[in-house]
Amino acid sequence: MTEIHSGQRVAVLADAQNLYHTAQSLHTRNIDYSALLEKAVQDRQLTRAIAYVIRAESPEEESFFDALVDIGFETKIKDIKTFSDGTKKADWDVGMSLDAVTLANHVDTIVLCTGDGDFSRLCSHLRHEGVRVEVMAFESSTAEELIDEADTFLDLNDRPDTFLL
């Protein structure tokens, strides 16, 4: 496992949908993405920060997307899909995974900001490729297999006044 050092190149991939729903259900608050990014980078060299967001035609979402950019995130936006039976679906699992695999040759560490267990296999792959994997999420809603596969896990619930607005 690569240890943390000041010259370390870091990519931060934030699953905004996962973080939003968890923060709302646990605390009825929003994520402080500025604090999240600052902690994820920890005085290392930020190579890329990407926030994966869903456009759901909500009135305040464009200002949220703009705020993410102002903080230092690149936003990748996907429109929510509504099916004929009325169900809705939108996730970035494949996109985040492809970006992580692509970035693996250019960074020393990838910080995944999500609790989604679908990323546990990605963690295993990245670690096999020599990339340090850190996960930041709310432990109470994070898949155990994701925590187990990461090099480190930071529970956002331990410092709600830092990571929540």
VMD Tcl script that builds the backbone (N, CA, C; Angstrom):
set m [mol new atoms 495]
animate dup $m
set s [atomselect $m all]
$s set {name element resname resid chain x y z} {
  {N N MET 1 A 0.849 -1.184 0.000}
  {CA C MET 1 A 0.000 0.000 0.000}
  {C C MET 1 A 0.890 1.241 0.000}
  {N N THR 2 A 0.590 2.174 -0.856}
  {CA C THR 2 A 1.294 3.438 -0.908}
  {C C THR 2 A 0.894 4.278 0.296}
  {N N GLU 3 A 1.896 4.828 0.979}
  {CA C GLU 3 A 1.614 5.709 2.113}
  {C C GLU 3 A 1.345 7.117 1.612}
  {N N ILE 4 A 0.720 7.934 2.429}
  {CA C ILE 4 A 0.434 9.325 2.073}
  {C C ILE 4 A 1.718 10.132 2.159}
  {N N HIS 5 A 2.010 10.918 1.108}
  {CA C HIS 5 A 3.157 11.823 1.118}
  {C C HIS 5 A 2.815 13.056 0.291}
  {N N SER 6 A 3.546 14.145 0.498}
  {CA C SER 6 A 3.187 15.441 -0.092}
  {C C SER 6 A 3.242 15.452 -1.616}
  {N N GLY 7 A 4.060 14.635 -2.232}
  {CA C GLY 7 A 4.138 14.614 -3.688}
  {C C GLY 7 A 3.139 13.678 -4.347}
  {N N GLN 8 A 2.314 13.071 -3.545}
  {CA C GLN 8 A 1.361 12.087 -4.056}
  {C C GLN 8 A 0.321 12.739 -4.958}
  {N N ARG 9 A 0.072 12.122 -6.101}
  {CA C ARG 9 A -0.942 12.597 -7.047}
  {C C ARG 9 A -2.275 11.925 -6.713}
  {N N VAL 10 A -3.307 12.755 -6.562}
  {CA C VAL 10 A -4.609 12.273 -6.088}
  {C C VAL 10 A -5.717 12.647 -7.066}
  {N N ALA 11 A -6.629 11.719 -7.273}
  {CA C ALA 11 A -7.878 11.994 -7.992}
  {C C ALA 11 A -9.023 11.739 -7.015}
  {N N VAL 12 A -10.015 12.618 -7.038}
  {CA C VAL 12 A -11.173 12.508 -6.155}
  {C C VAL 12 A -12.405 12.324 -7.031}
  {N N LEU 13 A -13.133 11.237 -6.806}
  {CA C LEU 13 A -14.345 10.931 -7.559}
  {C C LEU 13 A -15.520 10.897 -6.588}
  {N N ALA 14 A -16.432 11.847 -6.732}
  {CA C ALA 14 A -17.544 11.996 -5.794}
  {C C ALA 14 A -18.868 11.596 -6.433}
  {N N ASP 15 A -19.513 10.618 -5.866}
  {CA C ASP 15 A -20.835 10.149 -6.283}
  {C C ASP 15 A -21.870 11.035 -5.583}
  {N N ALA 16 A -22.177 12.168 -6.209}
  {CA C ALA 16 A -23.018 13.187 -5.569}
  {C C ALA 16 A -24.393 12.660 -5.195}
  {N N GLN 17 A -24.961 11.814 -6.015}
  {CA C GLN 17 A -26.293 11.266 -5.736}
  {C C GLN 17 A -26.279 10.427 -4.457}
  {N N ASN 18 A -25.284 9.567 -4.340}
  {CA C ASN 18 A -25.158 8.714 -3.162}
  {C C ASN 18 A -24.946 9.557 -1.909}
  {N N LEU 19 A -24.045 10.531 -1.993}
  {CA C LEU 19 A -23.767 11.390 -0.838}
  {C C LEU 19 A -24.986 12.215 -0.440}
  {N N TYR 20 A -25.676 12.766 -1.429}
  {CA C TYR 20 A -26.840 13.607 -1.165}
  {C C TYR 20 A -27.923 12.823 -0.413}
  {N N HIS 21 A -28.289 11.670 -0.960}
  {CA C HIS 21 A -29.378 10.900 -0.353}
  {C C HIS 21 A -29.011 10.414 1.053}
  {N N THR 22 A -27.760 10.043 1.253}
  {CA C THR 22 A -27.348 9.593 2.579}
  {C C THR 22 A -27.347 10.746 3.575}
  {N N ALA 23 A -26.780 11.888 3.180}
  {CA C ALA 23 A -26.753 13.052 4.081}
  {C C ALA 23 A -28.163 13.504 4.434}
  {N N GLN 24 A -29.063 13.453 3.462}
  {CA C GLN 24 A -30.446 13.850 3.714}
  {C C GLN 24 A -31.147 12.863 4.646}
  {N N SER 25 A -30.972 11.576 4.401}
  {CA C SER 25 A -31.687 10.593 5.222}
  {C C SER 25 A -31.131 10.518 6.646}
  {N N LEU 26 A -29.829 10.703 6.814}
  {CA C LEU 26 A -29.240 10.606 8.152}
  {C C LEU 26 A -29.299 11.911 8.937}
  {N N HIS 27 A -29.163 13.046 8.233}
  {CA C HIS 27 A -29.000 14.322 8.933}
  {C C HIS 27 A -29.915 15.444 8.444}
  {N N THR 28 A -30.634 15.235 7.355}
  {CA C THR 28 A -31.438 16.279 6.713}
  {C C THR 28 A -30.572 17.511 6.423}
  {N N ARG 29 A -29.363 17.245 5.980}
  {CA C ARG 29 A -28.404 18.307 5.647}
  {C C ARG 29 A -27.731 17.962 4.324}
  {N N ASN 30 A -26.991 18.928 3.785}
  {CA C ASN 30 A -26.269 18.730 2.534}
  {C C ASN 30 A -24.776 18.570 2.795}
  {N N ILE 31 A -24.083 18.017 1.832}
  {CA C ILE 31 A -22.640 17.811 1.915}
  {C C ILE 31 A -21.916 19.135 1.696}
  {N N ASP 32 A -20.867 19.365 2.464}
  {CA C ASP 32 A -19.965 20.494 2.243}
  {C C ASP 32 A -18.854 19.985 1.323}
  {N N TYR 33 A -19.022 20.211 0.023}
  {CA C TYR 33 A -18.072 19.675 -0.953}
  {C C TYR 33 A -16.703 20.325 -0.866}
  {N N SER 34 A -16.639 21.536 -0.391}
  {CA C SER 34 A -15.348 22.192 -0.207}
  {C C SER 34 A -14.539 21.471 0.871}
  {N N ALA 35 A -15.169 21.177 2.000}
  {CA C ALA 35 A -14.503 20.448 3.083}
  {C C ALA 35 A -14.172 19.020 2.655}
  {N N LEU 36 A -15.062 18.402 1.903}
  {CA C LEU 36 A -14.842 17.046 1.415}
  {C C LEU 36 A -13.595 16.999 0.534}
  {N N LEU 37 A -13.489 17.939 -0.400}
  {CA C LEU 37 A -12.344 17.968 -1.307}
  {C C LEU 37 A -11.051 18.264 -0.552}
  {N N GLU 38 A -11.113 19.209 0.363}
  {CA C GLU 38 A -9.922 19.563 1.139}
  {C C GLU 38 A -9.393 18.357 1.917}
  {N N LYS 39 A -10.283 17.635 2.578}
  {CA C LYS 39 A -9.869 16.462 3.348}
  {C C LYS 39 A -9.382 15.341 2.431}
  {N N ALA 40 A -10.026 15.164 1.300}
  {CA C ALA 40 A -9.631 14.111 0.361}
  {C C ALA 40 A -8.216 14.350 -0.166}
  {N N VAL 41 A -7.893 15.588 -0.439}
  {CA C VAL 41 A -6.584 15.914 -1.006}
  {C C VAL 41 A -5.490 15.897 0.069}
  {N N GLN 42 A -5.751 16.434 1.250}
  {CA C GLN 42 A -4.813 16.428 2.379}
  {C C GLN 42 A -3.409 16.903 2.006}
  {N N ASP 43 A -3.303 18.065 1.413}
  {CA C ASP 43 A -2.007 18.657 1.055}
  {C C ASP 43 A -1.217 17.866 0.021}
  {N N ARG 44 A -1.876 16.970 -0.690}
  {CA C ARG 44 A -1.219 16.247 -1.776}
  {C C ARG 44 A -1.498 16.991 -3.077}
  {N N GLN 45 A -1.031 16.480 -4.183}
  {CA C GLN 45 A -1.218 17.131 -5.480}
  {C C GLN 45 A -2.521 16.631 -6.126}
  {N N LEU 46 A -3.491 17.525 -6.237}
  {CA C LEU 46 A -4.761 17.151 -6.865}
  {C C LEU 46 A -4.564 17.078 -8.375}
  {N N THR 47 A -4.791 15.910 -8.930}
  {CA C THR 47 A -4.700 15.708 -10.366}
  {C C THR 47 A -6.044 15.998 -11.025}
  {N N ARG 48 A -7.103 15.515 -10.390}
  {CA C ARG 48 A -8.442 15.701 -10.951}
  {C C ARG 48 A -9.479 15.439 -9.873}
  {N N ALA 49 A -10.519 16.263 -9.859}
  {CA C ALA 49 A -11.659 16.066 -8.964}
  {C C ALA 49 A -12.910 16.076 -9.838}
  {N N ILE 50 A -13.676 15.016 -9.757}
  {CA C ILE 50 A -14.875 14.881 -10.582}
  {C C ILE 50 A -16.064 14.600 -9.683}
  {N N ALA 51 A -17.134 15.376 -9.869}
  {CA C ALA 51 A -18.397 15.123 -9.170}
  {C C ALA 51 A -19.389 14.606 -10.206}
  {N N TYR 52 A -19.954 13.471 -9.933}
  {CA C TYR 52 A -20.909 12.825 -10.833}
  {C C TYR 52 A -22.308 13.187 -10.340}
  {N N VAL 53 A -23.035 13.930 -11.155}
  {CA C VAL 53 A -24.330 14.460 -10.737}
  {C C VAL 53 A -25.428 14.045 -11.711}
  {N N ILE 54 A -26.650 14.132 -11.218}
  {CA C ILE 54 A -27.837 13.776 -11.998}
  {C C ILE 54 A -28.679 15.032 -12.194}
  {N N ARG 55 A -29.078 15.278 -13.422}
  {CA C ARG 55 A -29.981 16.396 -13.699}
  {C C ARG 55 A -31.412 15.865 -13.600}
  {N N ALA 56 A -32.153 16.419 -12.642}
  {CA C ALA 56 A -33.527 15.961 -12.410}
  {C C ALA 56 A -34.526 17.095 -12.595}
  {N N GLU 57 A -34.093 18.169 -13.258}
  {CA C GLU 57 A -34.947 19.339 -13.520}
  {C C GLU 57 A -35.430 19.993 -12.231}
  {N N SER 58 A -34.579 20.008 -11.236}
  {CA C SER 58 A -34.868 20.696 -9.983}
  {C C SER 58 A -34.390 22.143 -10.113}
  {N N PRO 59 A -35.127 23.106 -9.574}
  {CA C PRO 59 A -34.787 24.510 -9.794}
  {C C PRO 59 A -33.405 24.924 -9.276}
  {N N GLU 60 A -32.949 24.330 -8.195}
  {CA C GLU 60 A -31.684 24.753 -7.606}
  {C C GLU 60 A -30.467 23.965 -8.102}
  {N N GLU 61 A -30.673 22.990 -8.979}
  {CA C GLU 61 A -29.555 22.129 -9.333}
  {C C GLU 61 A -28.472 22.821 -10.158}
  {N N GLU 62 A -28.832 23.744 -11.034}
  {CA C GLU 62 A -27.811 24.425 -11.836}
  {C C GLU 62 A -26.872 25.241 -10.962}
  {N N SER 63 A -27.400 25.891 -9.936}
  {CA C SER 63 A -26.524 26.643 -9.029}
  {C C SER 63 A -25.639 25.684 -8.231}
  {N N PHE 64 A -26.135 24.502 -7.915}
  {CA C PHE 64 A -25.333 23.481 -7.247}
  {C C PHE 64 A -24.194 23.022 -8.158}
  {N N PHE 65 A -24.514 22.765 -9.428}
  {CA C PHE 65 A -23.486 22.347 -10.377}
  {C C PHE 65 A -22.411 23.427 -10.511}
  {N N ASP 66 A -22.839 24.690 -10.584}
  {CA C ASP 66 A -21.895 25.813 -10.679}
  {C C ASP 66 A -21.028 25.903 -9.425}
  {N N ALA 67 A -21.623 25.679 -8.268}
  {CA C ALA 67 A -20.870 25.737 -7.010}
  {C C ALA 67 A -19.801 24.646 -6.976}
  {N N LEU 68 A -20.128 23.458 -7.468}
  {CA C LEU 68 A -19.140 22.379 -7.517}
  {C C LEU 68 A -17.928 22.786 -8.360}
  {N N VAL 69 A -18.191 23.419 -9.502}
  {CA C VAL 69 A -17.110 23.883 -10.378}
  {C C VAL 69 A -16.272 24.943 -9.662}
  {N N ASP 70 A -16.937 25.871 -8.984}
  {CA C ASP 70 A -16.216 26.916 -8.246}
  {C C ASP 70 A -15.313 26.330 -7.161}
  {N N ILE 71 A -15.732 25.231 -6.550}
  {CA C ILE 71 A -14.961 24.566 -5.501}
  {C C ILE 71 A -13.730 23.879 -6.084}
  {N N GLY 72 A -13.838 23.436 -7.337}
  {CA C GLY 72 A -12.706 22.764 -7.975}
  {C C GLY 72 A -13.033 21.422 -8.594}
  {N N PHE 73 A -14.312 21.082 -8.606}
  {CA C PHE 73 A -14.733 19.834 -9.229}
  {C C PHE 73 A -15.070 20.051 -10.697}
  {N N GLU 74 A -14.734 19.080 -11.499}
  {CA C GLU 74 A -15.284 18.964 -12.849}
  {C C GLU 74 A -16.612 18.239 -12.650}
  {N N THR 75 A -17.671 18.685 -13.306}
  {CA C THR 75 A -18.945 17.978 -13.148}
  {C C THR 75 A -19.226 17.135 -14.387}
  {N N LYS 76 A -19.674 15.943 -14.136}
  {CA C LYS 76 A -20.180 15.075 -15.195}
  {C C LYS 76 A -21.657 14.922 -14.891}
  {N N ILE 77 A -22.479 15.311 -15.851}
  {CA C ILE 77 A -23.922 15.398 -15.639}
  {C C ILE 77 A -24.640 14.377 -16.507}
  {N N LYS 78 A -25.552 13.654 -15.878}
  {CA C LYS 78 A -26.381 12.687 -16.593}
  {C C LYS 78 A -27.836 13.029 -16.306}
  {N N ASP 79 A -28.659 12.988 -17.332}
  {CA C ASP 79 A -30.090 13.228 -17.153}
  {C C ASP 79 A -30.741 11.992 -16.542}
  {N N ILE 80 A -31.704 12.238 -15.671}
  {CA C ILE 80 A -32.454 11.140 -15.074}
  {C C ILE 80 A -33.341 10.519 -16.155}
  {N N LYS 81 A -33.445 9.207 -16.151}
  {CA C LYS 81 A -34.281 8.499 -17.127}
  {C C LYS 81 A -35.590 8.109 -16.468}
  {N N THR 82 A -36.689 8.410 -17.150}
  {CA C THR 82 A -38.009 7.996 -16.675}
  {C C THR 82 A -38.538 6.945 -17.642}
  {N N PHE 83 A -38.899 5.798 -17.105}
  {CA C PHE 83 A -39.383 4.696 -17.926}
  {C C PHE 83 A -40.903 4.767 -18.070}
  {N N SER 84 A -41.439 3.992 -19.002}
  {CA C SER 84 A -42.869 4.042 -19.306}
  {C C SER 84 A -43.745 3.693 -18.104}
  {N N ASP 85 A -43.217 2.900 -17.168}
  {CA C ASP 85 A -43.997 2.550 -15.979}
  {C C ASP 85 A -43.882 3.617 -14.875}
  {N N GLY 86 A -43.141 4.702 -15.163}
  {CA C GLY 86 A -43.005 5.794 -14.203}
  {C C GLY 86 A -41.780 5.712 -13.311}
  {N N THR 87 A -41.095 4.567 -13.326}
  {CA C THR 87 A -39.888 4.450 -12.515}
  {C C THR 87 A -38.774 5.313 -13.104}
  {N N LYS 88 A -37.885 5.732 -12.225}
  {CA C LYS 88 A -36.776 6.585 -12.644}
  {C C LYS 88 A -35.465 5.923 -12.276}
  {N N LYS 89 A -34.465 6.164 -13.116}
  {CA C LYS 89 A -33.154 5.577 -12.847}
  {C C LYS 89 A -32.083 6.540 -13.318}
  {N N ALA 90 A -31.049 6.626 -12.514}
  {CA C ALA 90 A -29.868 7.399 -12.889}
  {C C ALA 90 A -28.736 7.021 -11.955}
  {N N ASP 91 A -27.665 6.534 -12.506}
  {CA C ASP 91 A -26.486 6.301 -11.690}
  {C C ASP 91 A -25.248 6.425 -12.569}
  {N N TRP 92 A -24.140 6.579 -11.906}
  {CA C TRP 92 A -22.870 6.816 -12.579}
  {C C TRP 92 A -21.877 5.686 -12.340}
  {N N ASP 93 A -22.327 4.517 -11.909}
  {CA C ASP 93 A -21.405 3.445 -11.533}
  {C C ASP 93 A -20.406 3.112 -12.641}
  {N N VAL 94 A -20.891 2.900 -13.848}
  {CA C VAL 94 A -19.994 2.531 -14.946}
  {C C VAL 94 A -19.076 3.697 -15.301}
  {N N GLY 95 A -19.625 4.898 -15.380}
  {CA C GLY 95 A -18.816 6.072 -15.704}
  {C C GLY 95 A -17.727 6.334 -14.689}
  {N N MET 96 A -18.065 6.247 -13.408}
  {CA C MET 96 A -17.060 6.439 -12.356}
  {C C MET 96 A -15.984 5.358 -12.437}
  {N N SER 97 A -16.402 4.138 -12.655}
  {CA C SER 97 A -15.441 3.037 -12.734}
  {C C SER 97 A -14.496 3.205 -13.915}
  {N N LEU 98 A -15.031 3.567 -15.060}
  {CA C LEU 98 A -14.183 3.780 -16.241}
  {C C LEU 98 A -13.206 4.923 -16.014}
  {N N ASP 99 A -13.673 5.999 -15.417}
  {CA C ASP 99 A -12.777 7.121 -15.127}
  {C C ASP 99 A -11.686 6.710 -14.154}
  {N N ALA 100 A -12.033 5.951 -13.125}
  {CA C ALA 100 A -11.045 5.506 -12.142}
  {C C ALA 100 A -9.977 4.630 -12.794}
  {N N VAL 101 A -10.397 3.705 -13.636}
  {CA C VAL 101 A -9.446 2.825 -14.319}
  {C C VAL 101 A -8.549 3.638 -15.258}
  {N N THR 102 A -9.128 4.606 -15.942}
  {CA C THR 102 A -8.347 5.462 -16.841}
  {C C THR 102 A -7.351 6.316 -16.065}
  {N N LEU 103 A -7.772 6.846 -14.931}
  {CA C LEU 103 A -6.906 7.700 -14.116}
  {C C LEU 103 A -5.818 6.919 -13.378}
  {N N ALA 104 A -5.988 5.626 -13.210}
  {CA C ALA 104 A -5.072 4.821 -12.408}
  {C C ALA 104 A -3.617 4.938 -12.853}
  {N N ASN 105 A -3.370 5.114 -14.129}
  {CA C ASN 105 A -1.997 5.243 -14.630}
  {C C ASN 105 A -1.414 6.628 -14.405}
  {N N HIS 106 A -2.211 7.571 -13.916}
  {CA C HIS 106 A -1.771 8.956 -13.787}
  {C C HIS 106 A -1.757 9.456 -12.347}
  {N N VAL 107 A -2.166 8.624 -11.415}
  {CA C VAL 107 A -2.248 9.035 -10.010}
  {C C VAL 107 A -1.678 7.948 -9.109}
  {N N ASP 108 A -1.415 8.341 -7.871}
  {CA C ASP 108 A -0.970 7.389 -6.854}
  {C C ASP 108 A -2.137 6.929 -5.984}
  {N N THR 109 A -3.142 7.823 -5.852}
  {CA C THR 109 A -4.286 7.561 -4.971}
  {C C THR 109 A -5.570 7.996 -5.652}
  {N N ILE 110 A -6.611 7.201 -5.475}
  {CA C ILE 110 A -7.950 7.590 -5.892}
  {C C ILE 110 A -8.827 7.584 -4.645}
  {N N VAL 111 A -9.502 8.705 -4.420}
  {CA C VAL 111 A -10.427 8.822 -3.301}
  {C C VAL 111 A -11.841 8.697 -3.866}
  {N N LEU 112 A -12.547 7.667 -3.437}
  {CA C LEU 112 A -13.934 7.458 -3.848}
  {C C LEU 112 A -14.845 7.987 -2.752}
  {N N CYS 113 A -15.673 8.940 -3.091}
  {CA C CYS 113 A -16.629 9.509 -2.135}
  {C C CYS 113 A -17.989 8.905 -2.441}
  {N N THR 114 A -18.221 7.744 -1.879}
  {CA C THR 114 A -19.453 6.990 -2.096}
  {C C THR 114 A -19.514 5.848 -1.096}
  {N N GLY 115 A -20.715 5.377 -0.828}
  {CA C GLY 115 A -20.889 4.212 0.022}
  {C C GLY 115 A -21.395 3.009 -0.756}
  {N N ASP 116 A -21.465 3.154 -2.070}
  {CA C ASP 116 A -22.034 2.145 -2.950}
  {C C ASP 116 A -21.132 0.915 -3.049}
  {N N GLY 117 A -21.649 -0.222 -2.625}
  {CA C GLY 117 A -20.904 -1.474 -2.648}
  {C C GLY 117 A -20.523 -1.943 -4.035}
  {N N ASP 118 A -21.166 -1.423 -5.065}
  {CA C ASP 118 A -20.815 -1.800 -6.428}
  {C C ASP 118 A -19.367 -1.433 -6.753}
  {N N PHE 119 A -18.773 -0.530 -5.971}
  {CA C PHE 119 A -17.403 -0.101 -6.233}
  {C C PHE 119 A -16.350 -0.956 -5.525}
  {N N SER 120 A -16.770 -1.983 -4.801}
  {CA C SER 120 A -15.789 -2.813 -4.090}
  {C C SER 120 A -14.867 -3.540 -5.064}
  {N N ARG 121 A -15.402 -4.046 -6.142}
  {CA C ARG 121 A -14.561 -4.724 -7.147}
  {C C ARG 121 A -13.598 -3.742 -7.797}
  {N N LEU 122 A -14.040 -2.504 -8.005}
  {CA C LEU 122 A -13.165 -1.467 -8.538}
  {C C LEU 122 A -11.994 -1.229 -7.591}
  {N N CYS 123 A -12.268 -1.139 -6.293}
  {CA C CYS 123 A -11.195 -0.951 -5.306}
  {C C CYS 123 A -10.167 -2.066 -5.408}
  {N N SER 124 A -10.649 -3.272 -5.478}
  {CA C SER 124 A -9.758 -4.426 -5.583}
  {C C SER 124 A -8.880 -4.321 -6.825}
  {N N HIS 125 A -9.475 -3.964 -7.943}
  {CA C HIS 125 A -8.720 -3.825 -9.195}
  {C C HIS 125 A -7.670 -2.717 -9.089}
  {N N LEU 126 A -8.060 -1.559 -8.575}
  {CA C LEU 126 A -7.133 -0.435 -8.467}
  {C C LEU 126 A -5.963 -0.771 -7.553}
  {N N ARG 127 A -6.243 -1.412 -6.449}
  {CA C ARG 127 A -5.176 -1.792 -5.521}
  {C C ARG 127 A -4.229 -2.795 -6.173}
  {N N HIS 128 A -4.778 -3.705 -6.945}
  {CA C HIS 128 A -3.949 -4.670 -7.678}
  {C C HIS 128 A -3.025 -3.941 -8.657}
  {N N GLU 129 A -3.478 -2.819 -9.191}
  {CA C GLU 129 A -2.687 -2.013 -10.127}
  {C C GLU 129 A -1.704 -1.086 -9.404}
  {N N GLY 130 A -1.671 -1.135 -8.070}
  {CA C GLY 130 A -0.726 -0.336 -7.298}
  {C C GLY 130 A -1.229 1.034 -6.894}
  {N N VAL 131 A -2.532 1.270 -7.054}
  {CA C VAL 131 A -3.126 2.552 -6.692}
  {C C VAL 131 A -3.711 2.448 -5.284}
  {N N ARG 132 A -3.388 3.427 -4.456}
  {CA C ARG 132 A -3.981 3.509 -3.119}
  {C C ARG 132 A -5.441 3.933 -3.298}
  {N N VAL 133 A -6.362 3.295 -2.567}
  {CA C VAL 133 A -7.782 3.634 -2.649}
  {C C VAL 133 A -8.279 4.043 -1.274}
  {N N GLU 134 A -8.819 5.254 -1.222}
  {CA C GLU 134 A -9.415 5.765 0.004}
  {C C GLU 134 A -10.907 5.976 -0.257}
  {N N VAL 135 A -11.713 5.665 0.725}
  {CA C VAL 135 A -13.156 5.853 0.608}
  {C C VAL 135 A -13.604 6.811 1.704}
  {N N MET 136 A -14.429 7.770 1.307}
  {CA C MET 136 A -15.045 8.705 2.246}
  {C C MET 136 A -16.551 8.598 2.070}
  {N N ALA 137 A -17.243 8.246 3.146}
  {CA C ALA 137 A -18.700 8.082 3.084}
  {C C ALA 137 A -19.237 7.967 4.513}
  {N N PHE 138 A -20.522 7.778 4.617}
  {CA C PHE 138 A -21.173 7.569 5.910}
  {C C PHE 138 A -21.192 6.063 6.193}
  {N N GLU 139 A -20.468 5.647 7.227}
  {CA C GLU 139 A -20.299 4.213 7.486}
  {C C GLU 139 A -21.631 3.482 7.628}
  {N N SER 140 A -22.604 4.107 8.268}
  {CA C SER 140 A -23.875 3.422 8.504}
  {C C SER 140 A -24.603 3.050 7.218}
  {N N SER 141 A -24.263 3.702 6.119}
  {CA C SER 141 A -24.908 3.350 4.847}
  {C C SER 141 A -23.884 2.953 3.781}
  {N N THR 142 A -22.697 2.562 4.224}
  {CA C THR 142 A -21.664 2.127 3.290}
  {C C THR 142 A -21.567 0.612 3.318}
  {N N ALA 143 A -21.476 0.028 2.143}
  {CA C ALA 143 A -21.372 -1.423 2.037}
  {C C ALA 143 A -20.090 -1.911 2.703}
  {N N GLU 144 A -20.227 -2.932 3.510}
  {CA C GLU 144 A -19.082 -3.481 4.241}
  {C C GLU 144 A -17.969 -3.917 3.296}
  {N N GLU 145 A -18.343 -4.488 2.150}
  {CA C GLU 145 A -17.330 -4.956 1.204}
  {C C GLU 145 A -16.531 -3.791 0.600}
  {N N LEU 146 A -17.130 -2.616 0.505}
  {CA C LEU 146 A -16.406 -1.441 0.017}
  {C C LEU 146 A -15.374 -0.999 1.055}
  {N N ILE 147 A -15.774 -0.959 2.311}
  {CA C ILE 147 A -14.848 -0.594 3.387}
  {C C ILE 147 A -13.691 -1.594 3.441}
  {N N ASP 148 A -14.005 -2.875 3.317}
  {CA C ASP 148 A -12.985 -3.919 3.384}
  {C C ASP 148 A -11.973 -3.830 2.248}
  {N N GLU 149 A -12.407 -3.427 1.070}
  {CA C GLU 149 A -11.521 -3.380 -0.103}
  {C C GLU 149 A -10.678 -2.115 -0.183}
  {N N ALA 150 A -11.048 -1.069 0.547}
  {CA C ALA 150 A -10.307 0.194 0.507}
  {C C ALA 150 A -9.070 0.112 1.397}
  {N N ASP 151 A -8.052 0.903 1.049}
  {CA C ASP 151 A -6.879 1.006 1.918}
  {C C ASP 151 A -7.238 1.734 3.202}
  {N N THR 152 A -8.046 2.793 3.076}
  {CA C THR 152 A -8.522 3.507 4.257}
  {C C THR 152 A -9.975 3.911 4.041}
  {N N PHE 153 A -10.670 4.089 5.156}
  {CA C PHE 153 A -12.061 4.540 5.123}
  {C C PHE 153 A -12.222 5.678 6.115}
  {N N LEU 154 A -12.818 6.779 5.657}
  {CA C LEU 154 A -13.112 7.896 6.542}
  {C C LEU 154 A -14.625 8.024 6.662}
  {N N ASP 155 A -15.130 7.883 7.884}
  {CA C ASP 155 A -16.562 7.974 8.144}
  {C C ASP 155 A -16.961 9.444 8.292}
  {N N LEU 156 A -17.738 9.959 7.354}
  {CA C LEU 156 A -18.170 11.353 7.394}
  {C C LEU 156 A -19.035 11.634 8.622}
  {N N ASN 157 A -19.623 10.595 9.168}
  {CA C ASN 157 A -20.452 10.740 10.371}
  {C C ASN 157 A -19.630 11.107 11.599}
  {N N ASP 158 A -18.333 10.825 11.572}
  {CA C ASP 158 A -17.477 11.153 12.711}
  {C C ASP 158 A -17.293 12.658 12.877}
  {N N ARG 159 A -17.470 13.420 11.777}
  {CA C ARG 159 A -17.286 14.870 11.827}
  {C C ARG 159 A -18.390 15.578 11.030}
  {N N PRO 160 A -19.644 15.444 11.459}
  {CA C PRO 160 A -20.742 16.049 10.697}
  {C C PRO 160 A -20.626 17.573 10.576}
  {N N ASP 161 A -20.071 18.230 11.577}
  {CA C ASP 161 A -19.965 19.698 11.503}
  {C C ASP 161 A -18.915 20.135 10.495}
  {N N THR 162 A -18.019 19.226 10.120}
  {CA C THR 162 A -17.025 19.524 9.090}
  {C C THR 162 A -17.573 19.240 7.699}
  {N N PHE 163 A -18.244 18.114 7.539}
  {CA C PHE 163 A -18.619 17.648 6.206}
  {C C PHE 163 A -20.054 17.935 5.791}
  {N N LEU 164 A -20.850 18.534 6.682}
  {CA C LEU 164 A -22.243 18.835 6.350}
  {C C LEU 164 A -22.516 20.315 6.509}
  {N N LEU 165 A -23.386 20.825 5.639}
  {CA C LEU 165 A -23.805 22.236 5.713}
  {C C LEU 165 A -25.041 22.360 6.572}
}
mol reanalyze $m
mol bondsrecalc $m
mol representation Tube
mol addrep $m
